[in-house]
Amino acid sequence: MIPHSLILDSEETSELISSLNEINYTYERVNKLNDVLSILENQKFHFIIIHVKNLKDNESQEFLSKISTSYPNVLMILITDSLNWALTASLLKRHNAYDFIQSPIDSEHLKFTLDRSLQYLNTKMKSQFIHEAENQLFKRVIDIFDWKKSLTHKENENISADIIHQMNISLFQGSGIGTLMSVVSILIAKSKLDLDQNVYLVPKPILDLVSENYDAAKSMFDSMSISQSVIDDDLLVESKATIQNLLPLFEEEIKFLEEALSLKKQKINLSQLPNSAINRKIRFEQAKFSYVIREILLNAIKYSKLGDEIYVIFFHRENFLEIKIINPAYPNEDNSFGIPEKYENYVFEPFFRISSVVDDSYAKFEQFRFGLGLTLVKKIMDQHQANVQIYNIDSNLRNENTKEVCLTIRIPLLQEEI
């Protein structure tokens, strides 16, 4: 995944902007240091990049420290030169900044620095989640081996049961393999042998049930085949097209999902493409983009409720096209809300689910299953050298201040035009 940066704009950053455009990494600019906090409240960035010349007074350095404290999962990167080594070293030593870029900027070194910093950031966020998960596992182990509690509650649980439960969710819950096996057993039990005709007579409702669950099981295996093809494909997308190719794909997938939307009387509102970018090109492979669009729309549908509206909005920002899919945020099983910050990276990991409940109503619309949906979305976006994030935002889309889940895709706009 490519990183997304917030840049404090100044005369010294023009060189940085040129290099980011050259390597096709996305960014946004802010004019004042004091505006950074307000922007970070509702937008997600991997890095904040500031030239040290903007941090020479104590007030600016204190504000930088406040940003680092308030948003520890956004790395601060400095642009510096030989005249500002002392200040740069001081800020790095105090952990107000993570790394630096030396001016004059070399594009290859810039890419190396940002890639290395992104790798550190992802590792840091995962380790935070894993540490919490380890603590939960430790408490669970204590419960399992607390013989007094076991005798009191006659518990017969173990860690293996949790593993089996996850396998059941992924493979056997709902229609598909599990139900097909049950229906086949009913078929065998209820079929009657006609000795004269040497045939078995099967009640029509049972055969209809077999047919229905055969289709569901076939859909599951088709999904496995599609998932495998995406997993095995490691090539970057080289084909290009204008952004005008995206709108018909969204319209086609929304039409395909009409039945899914009707289940809870939901609606998708699709914006128009921004005119300012209409002739700009992006990396584009139609089949893969279709997979992504269906998955992210279906994900929003599944986690929304009766009568909800889902918004798909396109923006032209700096050097990239931004696509936002916005749906209402609701409480989770663990009393968290929407996409908690600690899960923002982890939801793209294989098999991870915030909710263990599988809504079988949407199975026939799915191309990716088994907790692989967002994992494969991220992989396809990586192949398009784009980035994808999902997080909660405060929104007034519905004429009231509400929490929303916002999935954001940023696709770099190529320098060439048609």
Order of alpha helices (4+ residues) and beta strands (2+ residues): beta-alpha-beta-alpha-beta-alpha-beta-alpha-beta-alpha-alpha-alpha-alpha-beta-beta-alpha-beta-alpha-alpha-beta-beta-alpha-beta-beta-alpha-beta-beta
